[in-house]
Amino acid sequence: MTGNRGRWPKIDEERGVEDVTLLILEWLGEQGVNAMIRMDAERLADNAPAWTFAVSGGPLTHGMRADGMTVQQCMSVALARLRDSGLSVPF
């Protein structure tokens, strides 16, 4: 992590990746990556995957998007894709 600002969380083993989602977004920003997570109420009402995570720029050669029914599902897919792209997120 660039310039560790004391944000390393103590992970609660009974909780999921949603607890560190904002830290992940901040870490990505520090790497020069544009990142966002969004919840779409219309897609939720249609029982479609309402959570979207999107990144672009920095060391990524192509943008990436991950969708999920829950924030945990969305972020799990996103982290796997980021690692496959060579960006090793430390969370």
C-alpha positions in Angstrom: 0.0 0.0 0.0 1.4 3.4 -1.0 2.0 5.5 2.1 0.2 3.3 4.6 -2.1 5.7 6.5 -3.1 3.2 9.2 -6.0 1.9 7.2 -5.2 -1.8 7.4 -8.3 -3.3 8.9 -8.5 -6.1 11.5 -10.5 -8.6 9.5 -13.5 -10.1 11.3 -13.5 -13.7 10.1 -17.3 -13.9 10.4 -17.8 -11.0 8.0 -17.1 -10.8 4.3 -15.4 -8.6 1.8 -18.0 -5.9 2.1 -16.3 -4.8 5.3 -13.2 -3.7 3.3 -14.8 -2.5 0.1 -14.1 1.2 0.7 -10.5 0.4 1.7 -10.2 -1.5 -1.6 -11.5 1.5 -3.5 -9.1 3.8 -1.8 -6.1 1.4 -2.4 -7.0 1.2 -6.1 -7.1 5.0 -6.3 -3.6 5.1 -4.7 -2.5 2.8 -7.6 -3.8 5.2 -10.2 -6.9 3.1 -10.9 -10.3 4.7 -11.3 -12.8 2.6 -9.3 -16.5 2.7 -8.3 -19.2 0.5 -6.8 -22.8 1.1 -7.5 -26.2 -0.3 -6.5 -29.0 0.1 -9.0 -32.5 0.2 -7.4 -34.2 -0.5 -10.7 -32.2 -3.7 -11.3 -32.8 -4.7 -7.6 -36.6 -4.3 -8.2 -36.3 -6.5 -11.3 -34.4 -9.1 -9.2 -31.3 -8.6 -11.5 -27.7 -8.3 -10.2 -28.0 -4.8 -8.6 -24.4 -4.3 -7.5 -21.8 -3.2 -10.1 -18.0 -2.7 -9.5 -16.0 -1.0 -12.3 -12.4 -0.1 -12.7 -10.2 1.5 -15.4 -6.8 3.1 -15.8 -3.6 2.8 -13.9 -1.8 -0.5 -14.5 -4.9 -2.1 -16.1 -4.7 -2.3 -19.9 -8.5 -2.7 -20.2 -11.4 -1.6 -18.0 -13.2 -4.2 -16.0 -16.7 -4.6 -14.6 -18.2 -7.1 -12.2 -21.9 -7.5 -11.2 -23.5 -9.4 -8.4 -26.8 -9.9 -6.5 -25.0 -8.9 -3.3 -22.1 -6.6 -2.5 -20.2 -9.6 -1.3 -20.8 -11.6 -4.6 -19.9 -8.5 -6.7 -16.7 -7.8 -4.8 -15.6 -11.4 -4.7 -15.9 -11.6 -8.5 -14.2 -8.2 -8.9 -11.2 -9.2 -6.7 -10.7 -12.5 -8.6 -10.8 -10.6 -11.9 -8.4 -7.9 -10.6 -5.9 -10.6 -9.5 -6.3 -12.4 -12.9 -5.4 -9.0 -14.5 -2.2 -8.9 -12.5 -3.3 -6.4 -9.8 -2.8 -8.0 -6.5 -5.2 -6.3 -4.1 -3.9 -6.7 -0.5 -7.2 -7.4 1.1 
